[in-house]
Amino acid sequence: MSKNKVILGLMAVAVITGTLLVFSRIQQTPITVEGQIEPKVDVASPTQEQQVAKPTGKQQTENIVIQVPQTSEQNLLSPTQHAEFDGLVGQMGDYYSNKIDNMLENPVHPGRAKLHKQMRKETFGQTFDNLVNNGNFAMLMPVMGGSPFSPGVYESDIVIVSRMTRVRKLLEDARKNPAEVAAFLQKQITELVKDYPQQYTEFLQNLDAAGPEGLRSKELSDHHKTRLLCTSAVYVLSQIGDTDSLETLAWLSEQGEAGKKNSWPVNPKFLFYAMHNIVQKSPGASLSGNSYEYLEKTSALDIPDAKKIKVPSWNAFYHEGDFRRMLPGSRIDLSLQPTIELEIFPQLEHLNAKTAESLLTDLRQLVG
């Protein structure tokens, strides 16, 4: 058996084992009781037949014989049950063996095929709205590689937005029709931010009410959805270098409390870098302030350029994070897939939130 099949086979073992344990428990012989049992009767250590002392007075009853399993042999399956059990194991083994073979042949993942079918019918407005669908997150989780998944956290945002399949489709639409998509995204930002303060307040109240165990939900909270949508919109605007959107982004930079990064619909560092990215690409004449002076300041702060990369587009058969690419001898060749060029924002580990907020002030003055 190949190493790949062994690795994937181990993944199936957990599922098979769980099923077998459930099946085994269902088939166990229960303890039977003859006669009457008063509540809270203490039973001595297990023996084949144990005499229980008689209660006195009115509570007196007949001796009670309790049949207790002496050894585990009493719980073994009958020959017929063994045959059924072995047949089940064989069927499950064959099923997962075939699944593994299919996976190693690198077919399109059913979830991704379903996602493609949905997205082909979507307008760019529908693609934007569907960014917060759980199905999209399910496709995203394997490619996060253990990274934090928390919209509004800079380190998480720079991973999330560039890897989300629908963000890549939205970016493709924006490059084909920049004016219309940019105007749509700016409108969405202003509409979404109106509800953010109340959404964030409700989130804090729910978090406090949940206590030490924290919130448990299969869906993102409303304030996290707003963060994800706004962050994605800002990212796409930065990727098409839309200078007309700088005024909207400057307004957005005033929608949070200084020193409280969680109160911002978009993380201050992320918003700063997105605006900075647009300014770097913009002709100086499009800005009201002294862009040269601003760029000199950011150069002194050692603000790196974004990294340009080519990745599979939204309609590619395989995502670059497909776990099968990690297996030895993988035959998935991403060079044969349709691609899209985008930028990865730098980590900015040396830039704290206070400095980012200060730079946002400079950018607001630059935009006018």
Secondary structure, DSSP 8 states (H G I E B T S, - for coil): --HHHHHHHHHHHHHHHHHHHHHHHHHS---EEES---TT----S--SEEE-----GGG-----EEE---SGGGGS--HHHHHHHHHHHHHHHHHHHHHHHHHHT----HHHHHHHHHHHT--HHHHHHGGG-HHHHHHHHHHHTT----TT-HHHHHHHHHH-HHHHHHHHHHHHSHHHHHHHHHHHHHHHHHHHHHHHHHHHHHHHHHGGG----SS--HHHHHHHHHHHHHHHHHHTT-GGGHHHHHHHTTSS-TT-GGGSSS-HHHHHHHHHHHHHHS-GGG-SS-HHHHHHHHHHTT----EEEEEE-TT-SS-TT-GGGGSTT----GGGS-EEEEEE----TT--HHHHHHHHHHHHHHH-
